[in-house]
């Protein structure tokens, strides 16, 4: 496990170092001195390079501390660009013969730049920090003292207050997911979609294709391809160029699809582009949506994991007091002080006492289960699909990565199981609905619970029904490095078990709440849960399985009538 998580940490730290080095170099230029300069020449050069082919060639003069210097550095790292529109915007900021401000290194005045890089790149560190957090966090929990594991039999019924360290660490971890998802979602989905909507009003302008080719992007993970079509057009009597094919950029596998696009735009071909009237340097050949926009949904997976994790890490403890005050009732029904015997009342679950019959709500709805299944399936398969794509690409390129292929088999199997579970929950949406009514939603030990049920919908589907009262204990504790929840059913009292169609459609029963068992209890690590269960068997279809919670009070306690 340590080796496994070390790989995550090593990759993360490596990328943090690479990004951090660039950010540090950029940050240094912000301490350089500003000086006036004169632009002698500036143009856009197209390099014979597959990656980022556009550069800015510039020459300018400046004076610093009484001496004259010249420089040809536009940025500190001689930046290269993919987007011709971006380069065109930068060149327009520095007309030939015009005055500008450059930034001079006080330690070496011969070194100067026209443009200082953006420090927003620093936020890119958040992405590899996810891998660092997974790696170091995994190593920490792997080696966390197994001697600290707890025996469930020794777990106190009222646990100590949880510290905030675990929650803060977890919140920070999931917070990185959320922030990365939001930032990536803005650039990969929200912004391009907004551009598509805005471009619907852009005028159509004739353009001429100057060059058309496929660019290859090679890395250790394989080769990806992108479309590079440079075209020129005129707008308001001025000539512009652009190489933007659509609003979603980037590269992907599959060369044949790009070749098909390139064949439609041969050099010298006269086509139509769409120009932003507010910024004529911005143009696009295809202004509609394409399947590439689906890639923009991937950041939503990170956001869902992040915000979902934050919710579960920061939500308040379930140890809650009853919503209304309770009193101990003496033999003659008069209020008596609560003593040590009933001191655990503060650990009763929330409820609204009522003397009227109550229709119970299930612990989870069908729609909630379906949404939960869909969200989990999207998260799991969304992350898995990134690696599956690499596997498929490697096989299609003739260089199969067999280790990654074998490694991904169990993950794909789980993903298929998630899809099957979504289908199962979707079919369960069409099951008959069970309505359960009880005489009260909170009863003391020894009191009678009256239960009535009605089946609504396609009742003929159900061939057998069972209704029973259940009391169970749940204890959460640590076993080595894992958090485990053990469940033990200590009481089951059956109200109905029938295959009679008339009794399935509707019925009633009464059961006495046992006196010699534990009442409802909710603490940090321990729970006593009382609930009514209804199951209905449906051949060749998802069965009905519903749980309805009820509250069982201590035998000597009942809600005070005047405080209800």
C-alpha positions as CSV (number, residue, x, y, z in Angstrom):
1,X,0.0,0.0,0.0
2,X,2.9,2.4,0.8
3,X,4.4,1.8,-2.7
4,X,1.0,2.2,-4.3
5,X,0.3,5.6,-2.6
6,X,4.0,6.6,-3.1
7,X,3.4,6.6,-6.8
8,X,0.5,9.0,-6.4
9,X,2.6,11.3,-4.1
10,X,5.7,11.2,-6.4
11,X,3.7,12.1,-9.5
12,X,1.9,14.9,-7.6
13,X,5.1,16.3,-6.1
14,X,6.8,16.2,-9.5
15,X,4.1,18.2,-11.2
16,X,3.9,20.6,-8.3
17,X,7.7,21.2,-8.7
18,X,7.4,21.8,-12.4
19,X,4.4,24.2,-12.1
20,X,5.9,25.8,-9.0
21,X,9.2,26.5,-10.9
22,X,7.4,28.3,-13.7
23,X,5.3,30.3,-11.2
24,X,8.4,31.3,-9.2
25,X,10.3,32.4,-12.3
26,X,7.2,34.5,-13.3
27,X,6.9,36.0,-9.8
28,X,10.5,37.2,-9.9
29,X,9.7,39.5,-12.8
30,X,7.2,41.3,-10.6
31,X,10.1,42.6,-8.6
32,X,11.9,44.1,-11.6
33,X,11.9,47.8,-12.3
34,X,9.6,49.4,-14.9
35,X,11.3,51.5,-17.6
36,X,10.0,53.3,-20.7
37,X,10.9,51.7,-24.0
38,X,10.4,52.2,-27.8
39,X,9.2,49.3,-30.1
40,X,11.5,49.0,-33.1
41,X,9.8,45.9,-34.7
42,X,7.3,43.3,-33.8
43,X,5.8,40.4,-35.7
44,X,4.3,37.0,-35.4
45,X,6.6,34.1,-36.3
46,X,5.3,30.6,-37.1
47,X,7.8,28.0,-36.0
48,X,8.1,24.5,-37.6
49,X,7.0,22.9,-34.4
50,X,4.1,20.6,-33.6
51,X,3.4,22.1,-30.2
52,X,2.6,25.8,-29.8
53,X,3.9,27.0,-33.3
54,X,3.4,30.8,-32.8
55,X,6.0,33.1,-31.2
56,X,6.4,36.9,-31.0
57,X,9.6,38.3,-32.5
58,X,10.2,41.8,-31.1
59,X,13.0,44.4,-30.7
60,X,12.8,47.4,-28.5
61,X,15.1,50.0,-26.9
62,X,15.1,51.3,-23.3
63,X,17.2,53.3,-20.9
64,X,18.0,52.3,-17.4
65,X,20.2,54.2,-14.9
66,X,21.5,56.5,-17.6
67,X,22.5,53.7,-20.0
68,X,20.9,52.5,-23.2
69,X,20.0,48.9,-23.9
70,X,18.1,46.7,-26.4
71,X,16.2,43.5,-25.9
72,X,14.3,40.9,-28.0
73,X,12.6,39.2,-25.1
74,X,8.8,39.4,-25.1
75,X,8.4,37.3,-22.0
76,X,11.0,35.8,-19.6
77,X,10.5,32.2,-20.9
78,X,10.1,33.1,-24.6
79,X,6.5,31.9,-24.6
80,X,4.9,30.0,-27.4
81,X,1.3,30.1,-28.3
82,X,-1.3,27.8,-29.8
83,X,-4.0,30.4,-30.5
84,X,-3.2,32.9,-33.3
85,X,-5.9,35.2,-32.0
86,X,-4.2,35.5,-28.6
87,X,-0.9,36.3,-30.3
88,X,-2.6,38.9,-32.5
89,X,-4.1,40.6,-29.5
90,X,-0.6,40.8,-27.8
91,X,1.1,42.2,-30.9
92,X,-1.6,44.9,-31.3
93,X,-0.7,46.2,-27.8
94,X,2.8,47.2,-29.0
95,X,2.6,49.1,-32.4
96,X,6.0,49.8,-34.1
97,X,7.4,53.1,-33.1
98,X,5.1,53.3,-30.1
99,X,6.1,53.9,-26.5
100,X,5.6,51.0,-24.0
101,X,6.7,49.9,-20.6
102,X,9.2,47.1,-20.1
103,X,10.5,45.5,-16.9
104,X,14.2,45.5,-16.2
105,X,16.2,43.1,-14.0
106,X,18.0,45.4,-11.6
107,X,20.7,42.7,-11.0
108,X,21.3,42.5,-14.8
109,X,20.0,45.5,-16.7
110,X,20.6,43.7,-20.0
111,X,17.7,41.5,-19.2
112,X,14.2,42.9,-19.8
113,X,10.8,41.8,-20.8
114,X,7.7,43.5,-22.3
115,X,5.1,41.1,-20.7
116,X,5.1,39.6,-17.3
117,X,3.4,36.3,-17.1
118,X,0.2,35.7,-15.2
119,X,0.4,34.4,-11.6
120,X,-3.0,32.7,-12.1
121,X,-1.0,29.6,-13.2
122,X,-0.4,29.1,-9.5
123,X,-3.9,27.7,-9.2
124,X,-2.9,24.9,-11.5
125,X,-0.9,23.5,-8.6
126,X,-4.2,22.5,-7.0
127,X,-4.6,19.7,-9.6
128,X,-1.4,17.8,-8.8
129,X,-2.1,18.5,-5.1
130,X,-5.0,16.0,-5.4
131,X,-2.4,13.3,-6.1
132,X,-0.2,14.5,-3.4
133,X,-3.1,14.4,-0.9
134,X,-4.1,11.0,-2.0
135,X,-0.6,9.7,-1.8
136,X,0.5,11.2,1.5
137,X,-2.9,10.7,3.0
138,X,-2.9,7.0,2.0
139,X,0.5,6.5,3.4
140,X,-0.5,8.1,6.7
141,X,-3.6,6.0,7.1
142,X,-1.8,2.9,6.1
143,X,0.8,3.3,8.9
144,X,-1.6,4.8,11.4
145,X,-1.3,2.8,14.6
146,X,-3.2,-0.4,14.3
147,X,-2.9,-0.6,18.1
148,X,-5.4,2.2,18.3
149,X,-8.2,0.0,16.8
150,X,-11.1,-0.5,19.1
151,X,-12.9,-3.6,20.2
152,X,-16.6,-3.0,19.5
153,X,-17.5,-4.6,22.8
154,X,-15.4,-2.0,24.6
155,X,-16.8,1.0,22.7
156,X,-18.5,3.2,25.2
157,X,-22.2,3.8,24.5
158,X,-21.6,7.6,24.7
159,X,-18.3,8.3,22.8
160,X,-16.0,11.1,23.3
161,X,-16.4,14.3,21.3
162,X,-14.7,14.0,17.9
163,X,-11.7,16.1,17.2
164,X,-11.6,18.5,14.3
165,X,-8.3,17.3,12.8
166,X,-9.8,14.5,10.8
167,X,-12.6,16.7,9.5
168,X,-10.3,19.5,8.6
169,X,-8.0,17.2,6.7
170,X,-10.9,15.6,4.9
171,X,-12.4,19.0,4.1
172,X,-9.1,20.3,2.7
173,X,-8.8,17.2,0.5
174,X,-12.3,17.4,-0.9
175,X,-12.0,21.2,-1.1
176,X,-9.2,20.7,-3.6
177,X,-11.4,18.5,-5.7
178,X,-14.2,21.1,-5.6
179,X,-11.9,24.0,-6.5
180,X,-10.2,22.1,-9.4
181,X,-13.6,21.0,-10.7
182,X,-14.9,24.6,-10.7
183,X,-11.9,26.1,-12.3
184,X,-11.6,23.4,-15.0
185,X,-15.3,23.5,-15.5
186,X,-15.2,27.2,-16.2
187,X,-12.5,26.9,-18.9
188,X,-13.6,23.6,-20.4
189,X,-17.4,23.9,-20.4
190,X,-19.0,27.1,-19.1
191,X,-16.8,29.6,-21.1
192,X,-16.9,27.7,-24.4
193,X,-20.7,27.3,-24.1
194,X,-21.1,31.0,-23.4
195,X,-19.0,31.7,-26.5
196,X,-21.2,29.4,-28.6
197,X,-24.3,31.2,-27.5
198,X,-22.7,34.6,-28.2
199,X,-21.3,33.5,-31.6
200,X,-24.9,32.9,-32.9
201,X,-25.1,36.7,-33.5
202,X,-21.6,37.0,-35.2
203,X,-21.7,37.9,-38.9
204,X,-20.5,35.4,-41.5
205,X,-17.4,36.6,-43.3
206,X,-15.6,35.0,-46.3
207,X,-12.1,33.7,-45.5
208,X,-9.2,32.0,-47.3
209,X,-7.4,29.0,-45.9
210,X,-3.6,29.7,-45.7
211,X,-2.5,26.4,-44.2
212,X,-4.2,23.2,-43.1
213,X,-2.6,20.4,-41.2
214,X,-2.8,18.0,-38.3
215,X,-0.6,18.7,-35.3
216,X,0.7,15.7,-33.3
217,X,1.3,16.0,-29.6
218,X,3.6,13.3,-28.3
219,X,4.1,12.4,-24.6
220,X,4.9,9.4,-22.5
221,X,1.2,8.6,-22.5
222,X,1.0,8.4,-26.3
223,X,0.2,10.7,-29.2
224,X,-2.8,12.9,-29.5
225,X,-3.8,15.1,-32.5
226,X,-5.5,18.4,-33.1
227,X,-6.7,20.4,-36.1
228,X,-4.7,23.4,-37.1
229,X,-6.3,25.5,-39.9
230,X,-4.9,29.0,-40.4
231,X,-7.1,31.3,-42.4
232,X,-7.3,35.0,-43.2
233,X,-10.3,37.3,-43.5
234,X,-11.2,41.0,-43.9
235,X,-13.4,42.9,-41.5
236,X,-14.0,46.7,-41.7
237,X,-11.3,47.1,-44.3
238,X,-8.6,45.3,-42.3
239,X,-7.0,41.9,-42.7
240,X,-6.9,39.4,-39.8
241,X,-5.9,35.8,-39.3
242,X,-7.1,33.1,-37.0
243,X,-6.5,29.4,-36.5
244,X,-9.5,28.7,-34.3
245,X,-11.6,25.9,-35.6
246,X,-14.1,25.7,-32.8
247,X,-14.4,27.1,-29.3
248,X,-13.2,23.9,-27.5
249,X,-9.5,23.5,-28.2
250,X,-7.0,20.8,-27.1
251,X,-6.1,17.5,-28.6
252,X,-7.4,14.0,-28.5
253,X,-6.7,10.6,-29.9
254,X,-8.0,9.4,-33.3
255,X,-6.2,10.8,-36.3
256,X,-8.8,9.7,-38.9
257,X,-11.4,12.1,-37.6
258,X,-9.0,15.1,-37.8
259,X,-7.9,14.0,-41.3
260,X,-11.6,14.2,-42.5
261,X,-11.8,17.8,-41.2
262,X,-8.5,18.8,-42.9
263,X,-9.7,17.4,-46.2
264,X,-12.6,19.8,-46.0
265,X,-10.3,22.8,-45.6
266,X,-7.5,22.5,-48.2
267,X,-5.0,25.3,-48.7
268,X,-6.4,28.1,-50.8
269,X,-10.0,27.0,-50.2
270,X,-12.6,29.8,-49.8
271,X,-14.7,29.2,-46.7
272,X,-16.9,31.1,-44.3
273,X,-15.9,32.1,-40.8
274,X,-17.8,33.9,-38.1
275,X,-16.2,37.1,-36.7
276,X,-16.8,38.8,-33.3
277,X,-17.9,42.3,-34.3
278,X,-16.7,43.7,-30.9
279,X,-13.2,42.1,-31.4
280,X,-12.5,41.4,-35.1
281,X,-9.3,39.5,-34.2
282,X,-11.5,36.7,-32.8
283,X,-13.1,34.4,-35.4
284,X,-14.1,30.7,-35.6
285,X,-14.9,28.3,-38.4
286,X,-17.4,26.2,-36.5
287,X,-19.6,28.0,-34.0
288,X,-21.9,25.2,-32.9
289,X,-21.7,22.5,-30.3
290,X,-19.8,19.3,-30.9
291,X,-19.1,16.0,-29.1
292,X,-15.9,17.6,-27.8
293,X,-18.0,19.6,-25.4
294,X,-18.8,16.4,-23.6
295,X,-15.2,16.4,-22.3
296,X,-16.1,19.5,-20.4
297,X,-18.4,17.4,-18.2
298,X,-15.4,15.6,-16.7
299,X,-14.7,18.5,-14.3
300,X,-18.2,18.1,-12.9
301,X,-17.0,14.7,-11.6
302,X,-14.4,16.5,-9.5
303,X,-16.9,19.0,-8.3
304,X,-19.4,16.3,-7.4
305,X,-16.7,14.4,-5.4
306,X,-15.5,17.6,-3.8
307,X,-18.8,19.1,-2.7
308,X,-20.2,15.7,-1.8
309,X,-17.2,15.0,0.4
310,X,-17.3,18.5,2.0
311,X,-21.0,18.0,2.9
312,X,-20.3,14.7,4.6
313,X,-17.2,15.9,6.3
314,X,-18.6,19.2,7.6
315,X,-22.2,18.2,8.4
316,X,-23.1,18.4,12.1
317,X,-23.0,15.3,14.2
318,X,-26.1,13.3,14.4
319,X,-26.1,13.5,18.1
320,X,-29.2,15.7,18.5
321,X,-31.6,16.5,21.2
322,X,-35.4,15.9,20.9
323,X,-37.2,18.7,19.2
324,X,-39.6,19.2,22.1
325,X,-38.9,18.9,25.9
326,X,-39.7,15.6,27.6
327,X,-40.7,14.9,31.2
328,X,-40.6,11.8,33.3
329,X,-44.2,10.8,34.2
330,X,-44.9,9.5,37.7
331,X,-47.3,6.8,38.6
332,X,-50.2,9.3,38.8
333,X,-49.3,11.0,35.5
334,X,-47.7,14.0,37.2
335,X,-44.4,15.5,36.0
336,X,-41.4,14.2,37.8
337,X,-37.7,15.2,37.6
338,X,-35.5,13.4,35.1
339,X,-33.0,11.4,37.0
340,X,-29.8,9.5,36.0
341,X,-31.9,6.5,34.8
342,X,-33.3,8.6,31.9
343,X,-30.2,10.9,31.4
344,X,-29.8,9.4,27.9
345,X,-32.9,11.4,26.7
346,X,-30.6,13.9,25.1
347,X,-29.5,11.1,22.7
348,X,-33.0,10.5,21.4
349,X,-33.5,11.1,17.6
350,X,-35.5,14.2,16.5
351,X,-39.2,13.7,16.3
352,X,-42.5,15.7,16.5
353,X,-44.7,14.0,19.1
354,X,-48.3,13.5,18.0
355,X,-51.4,11.7,19.4
356,X,-52.9,11.5,15.9
357,X,-52.3,8.7,13.4
358,X,-49.2,9.4,11.3
359,X,-48.3,8.3,7.8
360,X,-44.6,7.3,8.0
361,X,-42.0,8.5,5.5
362,X,-39.4,5.9,4.3
363,X,-35.8,6.4,5.2
364,X,-35.0,6.9,1.5
365,X,-37.1,7.6,-1.5
366,X,-37.0,5.8,-4.8
367,X,-36.0,8.9,-6.6
368,X,-33.2,9.6,-4.1
369,X,-31.8,6.1,-4.6
370,X,-31.9,6.5,-8.4
371,X,-30.2,9.9,-8.2
372,X,-27.6,8.5,-5.8
373,X,-27.0,5.5,-8.1
374,X,-26.6,7.8,-11.2
375,X,-24.3,10.2,-9.4
376,X,-22.0,7.4,-8.1
377,X,-22.0,5.7,-11.6
378,X,-21.1,9.0,-13.3
379,X,-18.3,9.7,-10.8
380,X,-16.9,6.2,-11.0
381,X,-17.2,5.7,-14.8
382,X,-16.2,9.3,-15.4
383,X,-12.9,8.8,-13.7
384,X,-12.4,5.3,-15.1
385,X,-13.2,6.4,-18.6
386,X,-10.1,8.6,-18.7
387,X,-7.9,5.5,-18.2
388,X,-10.0,3.3,-20.4
389,X,-9.6,5.9,-23.2
390,X,-5.8,5.5,-22.8
391,X,-6.1,1.8,-23.0
392,X,-8.2,1.9,-26.1
393,X,-5.9,4.4,-27.7
394,X,-2.9,2.3,-27.0
395,X,-4.5,-0.8,-28.6
396,X,-5.7,1.2,-31.7
397,X,-2.2,2.7,-32.2
398,X,-0.7,-0.9,-32.2
399,X,1.2,-0.3,-28.9
400,X,-1.1,-1.9,-26.3
401,X,-0.4,-1.1,-22.7
402,X,-1.1,-4.6,-21.2
403,X,-0.3,-3.7,-17.6
404,X,-2.8,-0.8,-17.7
405,X,-5.3,-3.0,-19.5
406,X,-5.2,-5.8,-16.9
407,X,-5.2,-3.2,-14.1
408,X,-8.4,-1.5,-15.3
409,X,-10.4,-4.8,-15.7
410,X,-11.8,-4.8,-12.1
411,X,-12.5,-1.0,-12.3
412,X,-14.5,-1.5,-15.6
413,X,-16.4,-4.4,-14.0
414,X,-17.4,-2.2,-11.1
415,X,-18.4,0.5,-13.5
416,X,-20.6,-2.0,-15.4
417,X,-22.1,-3.1,-12.1
418,X,-22.9,0.6,-11.4
419,X,-24.7,0.9,-14.7
420,X,-26.7,-2.3,-13.9
421,X,-27.6,-0.9,-10.5
422,X,-28.9,2.3,-12.1
423,X,-31.1,0.3,-14.4
424,X,-32.3,-1.7,-11.4
425,X,-33.2,1.4,-9.5
426,X,-34.9,2.9,-12.5
427,X,-37.2,-0.2,-12.9
428,X,-37.9,0.0,-9.1
429,X,-39.4,3.4,-9.8
430,X,-42.4,1.7,-11.3
431,X,-43.1,-0.6,-8.3
432,X,-46.4,-0.2,-6.3
433,X,-46.2,2.3,-3.5
434,X,-46.6,1.2,0.1
435,X,-48.3,3.6,2.5
436,X,-47.9,2.8,6.2
437,X,-49.9,4.5,8.9
438,X,-49.3,4.2,12.7
439,X,-51.2,5.4,15.7
440,X,-48.2,7.5,16.9
441,X,-44.7,8.1,15.6
442,X,-43.2,7.9,19.0
443,X,-44.2,5.3,21.6
444,X,-42.8,4.3,25.0
445,X,-41.7,0.8,25.7
446,X,-44.6,-1.4,26.6
447,X,-47.1,0.6,24.5
448,X,-49.0,-0.9,21.6
449,X,-48.1,0.1,18.0
450,X,-51.0,0.0,15.6
451,X,-49.9,-0.4,12.0
452,X,-52.0,-0.2,8.8
453,X,-50.6,-0.5,5.3
454,X,-52.0,0.0,1.8
455,X,-50.5,-0.9,-1.5
456,X,-51.1,1.6,-4.3
457,X,-50.3,1.0,-8.0
458,X,-49.9,-2.2,-9.9
459,X,-50.7,-4.4,-6.9
460,X,-51.1,-7.5,-9.1
461,X,-47.3,-7.6,-9.5
462,X,-46.7,-8.4,-5.8
463,X,-47.0,-12.2,-5.0
464,X,-45.9,-12.1,-1.4
465,X,-45.6,-9.4,1.3
466,X,-44.0,-9.3,4.7
467,X,-44.3,-6.6,7.4
468,X,-42.3,-6.6,10.6
469,X,-40.9,-4.4,13.4
470,X,-37.2,-4.4,13.9
471,X,-34.8,-3.1,16.5
472,X,-31.1,-3.1,15.7
473,X,-27.9,-1.8,17.1
474,X,-25.2,0.0,15.0
475,X,-21.7,0.5,16.3
476,X,-19.0,2.4,14.4
477,X,-15.4,1.8,15.4
478,X,-11.9,1.6,13.9
479,X,-10.4,-1.8,12.9
480,X,-6.8,-1.2,12.0
481,X,-6.9,1.6,9.3
482,X,-10.5,1.1,8.4
483,X,-13.7,2.5,9.9
484,X,-16.2,-0.3,10.3
485,X,-19.9,-0.2,11.2
486,X,-21.3,-3.4,12.7
487,X,-25.1,-4.0,12.7
488,X,-26.8,-6.4,15.0
489,X,-30.6,-7.1,15.0
490,X,-31.7,-7.8,18.5
491,X,-35.5,-7.8,18.0
492,X,-37.8,-8.8,15.1
493,X,-41.6,-9.0,15.6
494,X,-43.6,-10.0,12.6
495,X,-47.0,-8.4,11.8
496,X,-47.8,-10.0,8.5
497,X,-46.4,-12.6,6.1
498,X,-48.9,-13.4,3.4
499,X,-49.4,-14.3,-0.2
500,X,-53.1,-13.6,-0.1
501,X,-53.9,-10.9,-2.7
502,X,-56.5,-9.2,-0.5
503,X,-54.1,-9.0,2.5
504,X,-51.3,-7.8,0.2
505,X,-53.4,-4.8,-1.0
506,X,-54.1,-3.7,2.5
507,X,-54.0,-4.9,6.1
508,X,-53.4,-4.0,9.7
509,X,-51.8,-5.3,12.8
510,X,-50.8,-4.5,16.4
511,X,-47.6,-5.1,18.2
512,X,-46.4,-4.3,21.7
513,X,-43.1,-2.5,22.0
514,X,-40.9,-4.8,24.1
515,X,-40.0,-3.5,27.6
516,X,-36.9,-5.6,28.1
517,X,-35.0,-4.0,25.2
518,X,-33.2,-0.7,24.5
519,X,-35.1,2.4,23.4
520,X,-34.1,4.6,20.4
521,X,-30.6,6.1,20.8
522,X,-28.4,8.2,18.6
523,X,-24.8,9.1,19.6
524,X,-21.6,9.7,17.6
525,X,-20.5,6.0,17.3
526,X,-23.5,4.1,18.5
527,X,-27.2,3.9,17.5
528,X,-30.3,2.0,18.5
529,X,-32.7,2.1,15.5
530,X,-36.3,1.0,15.6
531,X,-38.1,0.7,12.2
532,X,-40.9,-0.9,10.4
533,X,-39.9,-3.0,7.3
534,X,-42.1,-3.9,4.3
535,X,-41.0,-6.2,1.6
536,X,-42.9,-7.3,-1.5
537,X,-41.8,-10.1,-3.8
538,X,-42.2,-9.4,-7.5
539,X,-41.1,-12.1,-10.0
540,X,-38.5,-11.1,-12.6
541,X,-38.6,-7.5,-11.3
542,X,-36.9,-5.5,-8.5
543,X,-38.6,-6.4,-5.2
544,X,-40.2,-3.8,-2.9
545,X,-37.9,-3.1,0.1
546,X,-38.9,-0.2,2.3
547,X,-37.9,0.9,5.8
548,X,-39.9,3.3,7.9
549,X,-38.2,4.7,11.1
550,X,-40.1,5.1,14.3
551,X,-39.1,6.4,17.8
552,X,-39.2,4.2,20.9
553,X,-39.1,6.1,24.1
554,X,-37.9,4.8,27.5
555,X,-40.7,3.2,29.4
556,X,-41.0,6.0,32.0
557,X,-40.9,8.8,29.5
558,X,-43.5,10.3,27.2
559,X,-44.0,13.8,25.7
560,X,-45.5,16.3,28.1
561,X,-49.1,17.1,26.7
562,X,-48.9,20.8,27.4
563,X,-45.6,21.1,25.4
564,X,-46.7,19.4,22.3
